[in-house]
């Protein structure tokens, strides 16, 4: 039974010796290897090599460091550990035991279930940043994680091979959990202690926080596109119906409703396209939406529906023009009908063009 411990390092010469010594001591009952993936300008790689660690040099980016470390790791169990001294290697067995006992495929050390030492975590990370981003992840991906950005983790090799990890930067931490959830891995959290880091922090709170949020939103097209589009469409159609049937003098509300409808429809098609593309490249599984829009006949149906709307819009437009012509091109008193004509023509063309685009995303699948 072999354990691989991976440290991503950047100028950690003050910490690396102590960390490796602790790893050797706590893993004395295991066959183990220590891998340091480095992007330092100080003596970190030399110190690590002298202490028997395997060193991979000149790898930039948090995610890239782990991806490169995984490539050379030979262990049955792989431990991930930040090298800034904030995590104690002596707690590695707490992460390994659930894997060894067959209780989990992926174990996360939770600082929020354990103990956060004084001055170890800035208040805005502890009470705002980490809890908020973790909550968003739990909502979007139906997880039950308490510490989505923990830098201390362990995973079985066979479980790791199921994950398609690509993110080069800090968002790698979120990607790993999301991929684990989507691949059906059993995830367990164990309480750990979080200590004040040694040396200068490499984190940039707002930039790194945005990268995590950005990744989660892009990874969840339903939350980013589909749900907002349905809200926009509902509001737009409701306004249009209200004005046309109950209060025709509120032309400005009709304009707003038309705008919301056009935006909502296009946002919906963005969401459908994103979901289909995500299925095509293997990031997500098919759902009811992707199955419906992946049918062979969706192009023809879209062309027919879009054409009907365009024709209706043109007919209404012709009626408006006829009334205006008969009035001697005087004051136009059919403004609401003109707006409705433009709206129907616009959304009809949207539907036709997006039907072509969505069908093109599934060309390979449709003709296999």
C-alpha positions in Angstrom: 0.0 0.0 0.0 1.8 3.1 -1.2 1.0 6.7 -0.4 2.0 9.7 -2.6 2.1 13.1 -0.9 2.1 16.0 -3.3 3.2 19.5 -2.3 2.7 22.4 -4.8 5.5 24.9 -3.8 6.4 28.5 -4.6 9.2 29.9 -2.5 8.6 27.7 0.6 12.2 27.2 1.7 11.3 28.1 5.3 8.6 25.4 5.5 9.5 22.6 3.2 12.1 20.9 5.4 9.8 20.7 8.4 6.9 19.5 6.2 8.9 16.7 4.6 10.3 15.5 8.0 6.8 15.4 9.5 5.5 13.4 6.4 8.3 10.9 6.8 7.5 10.4 10.5 3.8 10.1 10.2 4.0 7.8 7.1 6.7 5.5 8.6 4.2 2.6 8.6 3.4 3.0 4.9 5.4 2.8 1.7 5.4 6.4 0.5 6.8 9.0 -1.8 6.9 12.7 -1.5 6.5 14.8 -4.6 7.2 18.5 -4.7 5.9 20.4 -7.8 7.8 23.6 -7.8 7.7 27.1 -9.2 10.2 28.8 -6.8 13.0 31.3 -7.1 14.5 30.3 -3.7 16.1 27.0 -2.5 12.9 25.1 -2.1 13.5 22.4 -4.8 17.1 21.9 -3.7 16.1 21.3 -0.1 13.3 18.9 -1.2 15.7 16.9 -3.4 18.3 16.7 -0.6 15.6 15.2 1.7 14.7 12.5 -0.8 11.6 14.1 -2.4 10.8 13.7 -6.1 10.8 17.3 -7.6 9.0 18.5 -10.7 10.3 21.9 -11.6 9.0 25.0 -13.3 5.3 24.4 -13.1 3.2 27.5 -12.8 -0.3 27.5 -11.4 -2.0 25.7 -8.5 -4.0 23.4 -10.7 -1.2 22.7 -13.1 1.0 21.8 -10.1 -1.4 19.0 -9.0 -2.1 17.8 -12.5 1.7 17.4 -13.1 2.1 15.8 -9.7 -0.7 13.3 -10.4 1.2 12.2 -13.6 4.3 11.1 -11.7 2.5 9.8 -8.5 2.7 6.0 -8.1 0.7 5.7 -4.9 -2.6 3.8 -4.3 -3.6 6.8 -2.2 -2.7 10.4 -3.1 -2.5 13.1 -0.5 -2.7 16.8 -1.5 -1.2 19.3 0.9 -0.5 23.0 0.7 3.1 23.8 1.6 2.7 27.0 3.5 2.6 25.4 6.9 -1.1 26.0 7.4 -1.9 22.3 7.4 -0.2 19.7 9.7 1.1 16.6 7.9 0.6 14.7 11.2 -3.1 14.7 10.3 -2.6 12.8 7.1 -3.7 9.5 8.6 -7.1 11.0 9.4 -7.6 11.4 5.7 -6.2 8.0 4.7 -8.3 5.9 7.1 -11.7 6.4 5.4 -10.0 5.5 2.1 -8.3 2.4 3.5 -11.4 1.2 5.2 -13.4 1.6 2.0 -15.7 4.2 3.4 -14.8 6.9 0.9 -13.2 7.5 -2.5 -12.3 11.1 -1.8 -11.6 12.7 1.6 -11.5 16.5 2.3 -10.0 17.9 5.5 -12.5 20.4 6.8 -11.2 23.4 8.6 -14.8 24.5 9.6 -15.5 21.1 11.1 -12.2 21.2 13.0 -10.4 24.1 14.5 -9.1 27.3 13.0 -6.3 28.8 15.0 -6.2 32.5 15.8 -4.9 34.6 12.9 -4.9 31.6 10.6 -7.7 32.8 8.4 -8.7 36.5 7.7 -12.2 37.3 8.8 -13.5 37.9 5.3 -12.3 34.5 4.3 -13.7 32.8 7.4 -17.1 34.5 7.6 -17.8 35.6 4.0 -15.6 34.2 1.2 -15.3 30.5 2.0 -18.8 30.0 3.4 -20.4 31.9 0.5 -18.6 30.1 -2.2 -19.1 26.7 -0.5 -22.8 27.5 -0.2 -23.1 28.4 -3.9 -21.4 25.1 -4.8 -23.7 23.1 -2.6 -26.7 24.7 -4.2 -25.5 24.4 -7.8 -24.2 20.9 -7.6 -26.2 19.4 -4.7 -23.2 18.8 -2.5 -23.0 18.8 1.2 -19.5 20.2 1.7 -18.5 22.5 4.5 -15.0 23.5 3.2 -14.9 23.5 -0.6 -11.5 25.2 -0.6 -9.5 23.1 1.8 -5.9 22.6 0.7 -5.7 19.2 2.4 -7.2 16.2 0.6 -6.7 12.6 -0.2 -8.1 10.4 -3.0 -7.8 6.8 -4.2 -5.8 6.4 -7.4 -8.7 4.6 -9.2 -11.1 7.4 -8.2 -8.6 10.1 -9.5 -8.4 8.4 -12.9 -12.2 9.0 -13.3 -11.8 12.8 -13.0 -11.1 15.0 -15.9 -9.2 17.8 -14.2 -8.0 20.6 -16.4 -8.1 24.0 -14.6 -4.6 25.5 -14.3 -5.3 27.9 -11.4 -6.9 28.2 -8.0 -10.3 27.1 -9.4 -8.8 23.6 -9.6 -10.0 23.1 -6.0 -13.6 23.7 -7.0 -13.3 21.6 -10.2 -12.0 18.6 -8.3 -15.1 18.5 -6.0 -17.5 19.2 -8.8 -16.0 16.4 -10.9 -16.0 14.0 -8.0 -19.7 14.7 -7.4 -20.6 14.2 -11.1 -18.6 11.0 -11.3 -20.4 9.6 -8.3 -17.4 9.4 -5.9 -18.1 8.9 -2.2 -16.9 12.1 -0.5 -16.2 12.3 3.2 -15.0 15.3 5.2 -12.8 14.9 8.3 -12.1 17.7 10.8 -8.6 19.2 10.7 -6.8 22.1 12.3 -5.8 25.1 10.3 -2.7 27.1 11.4 -1.3 30.5 10.5 0.6 30.3 7.3 4.3 30.8 7.2 5.8 33.3 4.8 3.9 35.5 2.4 0.5 34.5 1.2 0.1 33.6 -2.4 -3.7 34.1 -2.4 -5.4 37.1 -3.9 -8.8 37.2 -2.2 -11.1 38.8 -4.8 -9.3 37.6 -7.9 -9.2 34.0 -6.7 -12.7 34.1 -5.3 -14.0 35.4 -8.6 -12.2 32.6 -10.4 -13.9 30.0 -8.3 -17.3 31.6 -8.8 -16.7 32.1 -12.5 -15.8 28.4 -12.9 -18.9 27.2 -11.0 -21.2 29.4 -13.1 -19.7 28.3 -16.4 -19.8 24.7 -15.2 -23.6 25.1 -14.5 -25.4 26.4 -17.6 -28.8 25.8 -16.0 -28.1 28.2 -13.2 -26.2 30.7 -15.4 -28.5 30.7 -18.4 -31.7 28.6 -18.3 -33.2 29.7 -14.9 -32.6 33.5 -15.6 -34.0 33.1 -19.1 -37.2 31.6 -17.8 -37.5 34.5 -15.4 -37.0 37.0 -18.2 -39.4 35.2 -20.5 -42.1 35.0 -17.8 -41.8 38.7 -17.0 -41.7 39.8 -20.7 -44.7 37.7 -21.8 -46.7 38.8 -18.8 -46.1 42.5 -19.5 -46.9 42.0 -23.2 -50.2 40.2 -22.4 -51.2 42.8 -19.8 -50.7 45.7 -22.2 -52.3 44.1 -25.2 -55.4 42.8 -23.4 -55.9 45.2 -20.5 -54.1 48.5 -20.7 -53.2 49.4 -24.4 -52.1 52.9 -23.5 -49.0 51.6 -21.7 -46.8 51.4 -24.8 -43.6 51.9 -22.7 -44.5 48.7 -20.8 -44.9 46.8 -24.1 -41.5 47.9 -25.2 -40.0 46.7 -21.9 -41.9 43.4 -22.2 -40.6 42.9 -25.7 -37.0 43.6 -24.6 -37.3 41.1 -21.7 -38.8 38.5 -24.1 -36.0 38.8 -26.7 -33.3 38.7 -24.0 -34.9 35.8 -22.3 -35.3 33.8 -25.5 -31.7 34.3 -26.5 -30.4 33.6 -23.0 -32.4 30.4 -23.1 -30.8 29.3 -26.3 -27.4 30.1 -24.9 -28.2 27.8 -22.0 -29.4 25.0 -24.2 -26.3 25.3 -26.4 -24.0 25.3 -23.4 -25.7 22.2 -21.9 -25.5 20.3 -25.2 -21.8 21.2 -25.7 -21.1 20.2 -22.1 -22.7 16.8 -22.8 -20.8 16.4 -26.1 -17.4 16.9 -24.4 -18.3 14.6 -21.5 -18.6 17.2 -18.7 -22.2 16.5 -17.9 -24.9 13.9 -18.5 -28.0 14.4 -20.6 -31.1 15.7 -19.0 -34.7 16.4 -20.3 -33.7 19.7 -21.9 -30.7 18.3 -23.8 -32.6 15.2 -24.9 -35.4 17.3 -26.2 -33.2 19.6 -28.2 -30.9 16.8 -29.4 -33.7 15.1 -31.4 -33.1 14.8 -35.2 -36.3 16.8 -36.0 -35.5 19.8 -33.8 -34.1 21.7 -36.8 -37.2 21.2 -38.9 -39.5 22.0 -36.0 -37.5 25.2 -35.3 -37.7 26.3 -38.9 -41.4 25.7 -39.0 -42.1 27.5 -35.7 -39.8 30.4 -36.5 -41.3 30.8 -39.9 -44.9 30.8 -38.6 -43.9 33.6 -36.1 -42.2 35.6 -38.9 -45.2 35.3 -41.2 -47.6 36.4 -38.4 -45.3 39.3 -37.7 -45.2 40.3 -41.3 -49.0 40.1 -41.6 -49.4 42.3 -38.5 -46.8 44.7 -40.0 -48.7 44.7 -43.3 -51.9 45.6 -41.5 -50.1 48.5 -39.7 -48.6 49.7 -42.9 -52.1 49.5 -44.6 -53.7 51.6 -41.9 -50.9 54.1 -42.1 -51.1 54.3 -45.9 -54.9 54.7 -45.8 -54.5 57.6 -43.3 -52.3 59.4 -45.9 -49.1 58.6 -43.9 -50.3 60.8 -41.1 -50.0 60.0 -37.4 -49.5 56.3 -36.7 -52.0 55.1 -34.1 -51.0 51.5 -34.3 -47.8 51.7 -32.4 -48.5 48.7 -30.2 -49.2 46.5 -33.2 -46.0 47.7 -34.9 -44.0 46.7 -31.8 -45.7 43.3 -31.7 -44.9 42.8 -35.4 -41.2 43.6 -34.8 -41.2 41.3 -31.8 -42.6 38.3 -33.6 -40.3 38.7 -36.6 -37.3 39.0 -34.3 -38.0 36.0 -32.1 -39.0 34.0 -35.2 -35.6 34.6 -36.7 -33.9 33.9 -33.4 -35.6 30.5 -33.3 -34.6 29.6 -36.8 -31.0 30.6 -36.4 -30.6 28.9 -33.0 -32.2 25.7 -34.3 -29.4 25.6 -36.9 -26.8 26.3 -34.4 -28.0 23.8 -31.8 -28.3 21.1 -34.5 -24.7 21.8 -35.6 -23.5 21.0 -32.1 -24.9 17.5 -32.4 -23.8 16.7 -36.0 -21.6 13.9 -35.1 -24.1 12.3 -32.8 -27.0 12.7 -35.2 -25.3 11.0 -38.1 -23.5 8.2 -36.3 
